[in-house]
Amino acid sequence: MSIRVVMTATIKPEDRDAFEQAYLEVTTKVRGTPGHVRDILLRDSADGTRYSLIAEWESEKLFRAWADDPEHMRQSAAMYPYWADSFRRSIYEVRATLESYDPSPAASPAE
């Protein structure tokens, strides 16, 4: 079952550009890791110091294998100085997506 890992943090206003650059550096290194699908970085439109990083993984097992590997710490090191004090991580199982949801599988033809 695929998962989404959601990481949130508050970044000092003066560090926003450097943090976003660090994100680009890290996500480039993570690309190609077994089970990793994609990452998305979001900045709160009302509070420009709040960020969420959403990582899509094929399974929690593959994510945890990477997260527990010392290589993970090396790959992600560029981001740590910016969010070390306010970092939070949650793992969510994907239960449905818009692409997979069809409320009317047998649509009636137009008359």
LINNOR-V501110 format. One record per backbone hydrogen bond with DSSP energy under -0.5 kcal/mol. CO is the residue of the C=O (numbers start at 0). NH is the residue of the N-H. If there is no record, write none. Layout:
BEGIN
co/nh
CO/NH
CO/NH
END
This chain:
BEGIN
co/nh
1/93
2/56
3/5
3/91
4/6
4/54
5/89
6/52
7/87
8/50
11/14
12/15
14/18
15/19
16/20
17/21
18/22
19/23
20/24
21/25
22/26
23/27
24/28
25/29
26/30
29/32
32/35
34/57
37/55
39/41
39/53
41/51
46/49
48/10
49/43
50/8
51/41
51/53
52/6
52/54
53/39
54/4
54/56
55/36
55/37
56/2
58/62
59/63
60/64
61/65
62/66
63/67
64/68
65/68
68/71
68/72
69/73
70/74
71/75
72/76
73/76
75/78
75/79
76/80
78/81
78/82
79/83
82/85
82/86
87/7
89/5
91/3
92/94
96/99
96/100
97/100
99/101
104/106
END
